[in-house]
């Protein structure tokens, strides 16, 4: 994909029309899951010394106005002062493999590390726009914060052609809102990675104690809010009250409800450890008998 001579910009075309003239829908917001971000960071850590940035394909689902990015995979490419090359065969082979595992996800755009948007970015954007036609391709730029003077962050863009006679390398990138979305089951893992002190040397009981401390702090915040409402210091929110009733009402209907739930959790943990110990003993006995 060699670059061509530059042309002066005269006007910005309507971004609701794709490069092949087919009407497309421009997304107005984007959500990205942690698994996709981790794949991008892993690709960046595995780059060669000659690569100043890496690119890859984004997979997910989309509606008329939103794009939900759920996963990503790396794509081989090379950049020089004269041209940029993308391994399209590798890209399509990887996409075929991903569709076998996650058939409901489609190509929604591409990613790159760093915050620089240049002519090469426009060429790659043009390639992915053909892959996502008639919808517009989105571009996610992940700044790792390793360069001096730049902070880590994620930005999302869509493109709009520029010029009287638009060329693939002539476009502007229009930013759109980007939001990190994760499931509740992933919250504990994300909190662990974002904590200033990694818990690599802590035992399961230490992790459980930390989680219980967090739960206690949240309950104290809820209790302080309820007491301020009862004293008339804060106007109560009916939606919050109904939510607290739904969440806490089921646990306090019976006496000792919280204690019984905790005992059940400890019993399951004990049985799991017992099964693990029995499996290890059986494996060692088998090795001893074989010897």
N, C-alpha and C positions, 0 to 999 in steps of 0.2 A: 504494500500500500504506500507507494511513494508520494511525497507531497508535491503539489504543483505551485505555480507562481501565485502569489497573493493577489487578491483583488480588493478594491476599496469598498467599504460598506456604504450602501445607499439607503437601505431601509430594512426593517426587521419584518419578515413574513409572519403571517398568522401561524402560531405554533400548533394549531389544531389540524394542520394538514401535513401528512408525512412526506418523505422524500419522493415517493413514487406517485404522489397525487391522490392517494386514497385518504379520505377523512379519518382522522384519528382522535382519540380522546386524551386530553392532557390531564395527568393526575395532579391533584392539588395537595396531597399529603402522602407521606410514606412512613411505614412502620417496619422496623427491622428487629429480628430476634437475636438473642445472644449467640446462638449456635452459628449464625452467619458471620457475626463479628469475630468469633474465635477462629473460624476458618480463614478469614482474611488475615488476622494477626499471625496465625501459624504459617501461612504462605509467606508473609513478610519476613518472618524469622528464618525461613529456609531459603531465602533468596541468595543469589551469588553476589560476590563483592562488586561485580561490574554493573549490577542492576541498582538503579537509584529508586525504582518503584516497581511494583508488581500489579498485574491486572487479573481479573477473573470474571466469571459469569455469575449473575444473581438469579436465583430461582425462588418462586413464590406464587402468590395468587394476586389477582387484581379485580377491582370493580370499576365503575365508571369514573370515580374520582380518587380512589385510594389504591395504593400498592402495598402489599404485605410480603416482605422478604423473609423467607424461612430458612434458606440454606444458600451455600455458595461453593463453587469449586474453582481451582486455579486454572489458568490458561497460559500456555507457553507463548512468550512474545520477546521481541528484541527491538531495541531502539538505537539508532545512530543519528548523526547529524544530518544524514541525507534521507533516511526513510525509517518507517516502522513496519514491522512484520508480525502478524498474528497467526498462530497455527490453527487454522480453521478446522482442519480434519480432526485434530485433537479435541477441539471444542465440541464438535458435533458427536464424536465418539463418547466423550464424557457425559454429554447431555442424554444420549441414548441409554447409558448405564443408569443415570439418575432417574429417568422416567420409569425404569423397571422397578425401582425401589419406591419412588414417590410419584405415581402417575398423575396425581392431581396438581403437581407443581409445574409451571412453565417458565420459560425465560422472560424475565421482566426488565433486565438491563445488565449493567456491568459495574465493577468496582475498580478502584485504584487506590494506592497508598500515596500520601502526600497531598498537598493542596494546590499544586500547579496544574493549571488548565491551559493547554497550548494547542497548536495545530494537530499534533498527534492525537490528542484527546478527541478532537472533532472528528478525525478519521475513524477512530475506534467507535465513537458514538454513532457514526453513520452505518458502520457494519452491524452493530447491535440493533439499530432501528430497523434494518432489513430483517433481522431475526425475529423481532417482536411485532412486525407489521400485522395489522393496521394500527396497532397501539404504539404509543411512543415509548422508547426505551428510557429508563431512568439511570442516572449515574450517581453512585455513592463514593464519595472521597473520604477516606479514613486517614486522618493525620495522626501519626503515632506519637508525635511530640518529642521525637529524638533529635530533631534539628534545633539549634539554638535560636531562641526568639519565637518559637512556634509552640503552641499548646496543643495537647491531644484533643481530638474531637471528630465528629462525624457530620458531614454535610451531604445533602442530596440535591440533584439538579435534573432538569429536563432541558432539551436543546431547542433552539429556534433558528432556522436558516437565515443568513444575512446576505444581502447583495441583490443587484438587479438580476444577475444570472447566478443563482446560488450554486456553490460547489460544495462537495463533501467536507472540505477542510475549512469552510467559512460558516461559522455558526456561533451563537452566543449561548452560554449556559445560564439558565434561569433557576435560581434556588427555590426549593419548595420545603415546607416544614418536614422535619424528620424526628421520629419518636422511637425510643427503645421500648419494646413490648416483651414481657416475659410472663410465664405462667407462675402461679403461686408456688408450685412445687419447686421452681427454680430459684425462688427468692433466697433460700438459705445458702445455696451454693454461691450466688452472686454476692451476698453479704460477706461470705467467708473470703472471697477473692478480693473484695474491696476493703477489707479490714486492714489497718496499718500493720498489725502483727499477725503474720500467717500462723495457722494452727497446726503446722506440720508435726510438732512434737507433743501435741496434746492427745490424750486418750479420748475414748468415746464418752466417758463420764464427764470429762472437761467440756467437751462440745455440748453435751446435754445440759450441763450447768450454765453454760453461756446462753443457750437457747432459753432456758427457764428464766434467766435474768432479763433477757429481752422481753419475754412475755410479761414478767412482773412490771417492767417499766411501762409497757403499753397499757396494762391494767391500771397503773397509777395515773396515767394520763387520762384514761376514760373516767376514773373515779373523780379526778379533779374537775373534769368538765361537768359531770353530773352534779357534783356538789355546788359548783358555781351557778348552775341552772336553778337548783333548789333554793339557793340564797337570793336569786333574782339578779345576780350580777351579769348574767349572759342570757340572751333570749334563746330558748330552746328550739332546736330544729326537730320537727316531727319525723322527718326521714331518718335522722340519726337515731332517734328514740326507737323507731320501729326496727331499725337494723340491729341495735343493741338487744332488743327483746328477742329477735329471731336467733341471734348468735348465742347469747348468754342464757336465754330462757330455758333451752333444752337441757342445759347442763346443771341447772339448780332446781329442777322440778322435784327431784328426789334427794333425800338427805344422803350426803356422802357421794354425790355423783362424780365430782372431780377426783376424789380419792379412788373410787372404783375404776375410773378411766386410767389413772396413773398406774394402778396396780396391774391392770390388763396390759398396759404398755411394757411395764417391767417384766411381766411374765412372758410375753412374746420375745423380748430381748434375751431373757434367760434361756428359753427353749431353743432359740436360734444358736446361742453360744454352745449349748449342750450338744446339739446336732453337729456343729462344726468340730467340737472336740472329739466326738465319737467317730467322725469321718477321718480325722487325722490319726487317731489311734488305730483304726482299721487299716489305713494305708501303711502305717509303719509296721504293723503285724504282718501284713502281706509281704513287705520287703524283707522282713526278718526271715519269714518262712522260705521265701525264694532263695535267700542266701544260704 
